[in-house]
Amino acid sequence: MSRNKITIKDIAREAGVSAALVSFVMSNATSGTKYRVSSETSKRVLEVAARLNYKPNNSARALRSGKTGTVGVILSDIANPFFSEIARYLEDQAYNYGYNVIFASTDENPEKFNNAVKVLMNRGVDGLIVVPCAGAEDTIRGLSKSGVNIILLDRTIAGLESSSVVLDNRKAAESITAKLLERGARIIDMVSYSMNISSARERERGYIDAMSAAGLAERIHIERIAHNSYGTISEYVCAAKERGVEAFMIATNTLSLLVISEIYRNGFNIPSDFQVACFDRNPLYDVYGSGIIYVRQPIYDFAVNAMDLIMAHIRNGSTIDTKQIVLSPDIIG
């Protein structure tokens, strides 16, 4: 066939079926929509489409369906191994649905978050999966009220009724603090972020629960570090040693790497000087061979559940109820 642009009508003529039936087959193959077409007919149509090198007109399809086949994902830090792994799995899951993903990263900056939202909405994404950052709550509430399909990932927003996928952070933090107590530590500091995000606050509650249950409420100490203001960590580690601190429960992977580095940089060791419990595994733990306790988060489950939820919202719109999925932690050490 000599024409440069192959259309659905060309495929229909070659396959001996109607153009409408070809459209149904293509929709089944690319968007996951299930029209009733026999497997034999579908196979014949797809073989003809492949032989003719048919390229779908995505713009035309978007105009007809009102959908672009894209999902926007806003993460807090794409360089963070936790979020980069989630991004990879999200992309895989989107592909299974016949969708593409556009990523953005905020570095916990609400202005960057707002800009990312504007860019993605201008691109016409069918839905958003977002990691809320402090200061972006009003933007997210506005999106939800305006009917944007949105899923909260890793964190929630107080008072917002939205579908979400999070870890049971309180249970996770309580469990790893309890592990430190089992190993004999009694003066345990928690290192957390000062920014107001739900995951950090829930982990703080878990630490407080464990210390209180052990009768050590008077020894509760939470050192809150401002994001991207890490210059005081070295001073803090040295001061903690002077106070007789025996262990650290650290709220995030990024903070744990910083604290562990400063422990060794200041001539201390793990576990002889400090025991450590934290979130997410890092190869650094193997280097030091220190038996660090950590929470292994179900990263694949984060991605699968988030993509399943956003696709359900995209397909069913306002008729679908919000759903909150809480994943269980796995404690290693």
Secondary structure, 3 states (H helix, E strand, C coil): CCCCCCCHHHHHHHHCCCHHHHHHHHHHHHHCCCCCCCHHHHHHHHHHHHHCCCCCCHHHHHHHHCCCCEEEEEECCCCCHHHHHHHHHHHHHHHHCCCEEEEEECCCCHHHHHHHHHHHHHCCCCEEEECCCCCCHHHHHHHHHCCCCEEEECCCCCCCCCCEEEECHHHHHHHHHHHHHHCCCCCEEEEEECCCCHHHHHHHHHHHHHHHHCCCHHHCEEEEECCCCCCCHHHHHHHHHHCCCCEEEECCHHHHHHHHHHHHHCCCCCCCCCEEEEECCCHHHHHHCCCCEEEECCHHHHHHHHHHHHHHHHHHHHHCCCCEEEECCEEEC
